[in-house]
């Protein structure tokens, strides 16, 4: 048997989201790849526009020994034509 004191909570209106819906995310081909002086590969993912404010971009770094380093290293070399 359900508790009767919980029923009113389920009758509340659904709140509007605090931020507008997200636009289409940037495709991986639009991500920015860079090499740092220490040899790490940086992957910069542009932020999505969310109304009046924009979140900061996401930045990932991969170093030799990281499981995904070989992939991003080869992607950086492919994009730079080397």
HUBEL-V289870 format. One record per pair of residues at least 12 apart in sequence whose C-alpha atoms are under 8 Angstrom apart, sorted by sequence separation. I is the first residue (numbers start at 1). GAP is how many residues later the second one is. If there is no record, write none. Layout:
i=I gap=GAP
i=I gap=GAP
This chain:
i=31 gap=12
i=32 gap=12
i=45 gap=12
i=46 gap=12
i=31 gap=13
i=32 gap=13
i=44 gap=13
i=45 gap=13
i=31 gap=14
i=44 gap=14
i=45 gap=14
i=30 gap=15
i=31 gap=15
i=44 gap=15
i=43 gap=16
i=44 gap=16
i=42 gap=17
i=43 gap=17
i=42 gap=18
i=43 gap=18
i=26 gap=19
i=42 gap=19
i=26 gap=20
i=41 gap=20
i=42 gap=20
i=40 gap=21
i=41 gap=21
i=26 gap=22
i=40 gap=22
i=41 gap=22
i=25 gap=23
i=40 gap=23
i=24 gap=24
i=39 gap=24
i=40 gap=24
i=23 gap=25
i=22 gap=26
i=23 gap=26
i=22 gap=27
i=23 gap=27
i=22 gap=28
i=41 gap=28
i=21 gap=29
i=20 gap=30
i=19 gap=31
i=20 gap=31
i=41 gap=31
i=19 gap=32
i=41 gap=32
i=41 gap=35
i=34 gap=42
i=33 gap=43
